[in-house]
Amino acid sequence: MRFGQRRSRLDQQECAALIAAATTLCGAAHLAWKLDLDAVDPGFVALSQRLQEDRRAGRTFTLPGTARSWLPLRYADPDAAFALALVLLWAHGTGPHRDQAGLDYLDIALWHLRVLLPSTSHGALPAIAAAAAAHRASLPATALADDGVTRR
């Protein structure tokens, strides 16, 4: 056994909780979405902008199948990867990407997950936070530069 390491696999209960959290967030934000495994992935920032535009216009947002592999996590239910990608995209497009307190879209996403997930699934938050930070770090520096995101 290894102690002190973040786990990289979310169990069935945590996956179900992630899907439920994304569903709740979509209901509250009046966001309709669908998955298209063959859709072209224009990149995280472009998808975030498209999600906000589609939401404002009352259109259904299309999430590409490549979103499943954005985060370096393994899931007991692979569909949870899409739910988590949607939460991250939504958080990125919601507002100031770095506010006066130094919070950015990952902080916003993790706060919402902390609120929406049952306490029994909070153990997954460190792994989600680490994976989301790794994803953000893997983006080209120019991908977030136009949005005012300052890397830590």
HELIX and SHEET records of a PDB file:
HELIX    1   1 GLN A   12  ALA A   29  1                                  18    
HELIX    2   2 PHE A   44  ALA A   57  1                                  14    
HELIX    3   3 GLY A   65  SER A   69  5                                   5    
HELIX    4   4 ASP A   79  GLY A   93  1                                  15    
HELIX    5   5 TYR A  105  LEU A  116  1                                  12    
HELIX    6   6 SER A  119  ALA A  124  5                                   6    
HELIX    7   7 LEU A  125  SER A  138  1                                  14    
HELIX    8   8 ALA A  141  ALA A  145  1                                   5    
SHEET    1   A 2 ARG A   9  LEU A  10  0                                        
SHEET    2   A 2 ARG A  74  TYR A  75  1                                        
SHEET    1   B 2 TRP A  33  ASP A  36  0                                        
SHEET    2   B 2 PHE A  61  PRO A  64  1                                        
END                                                                             
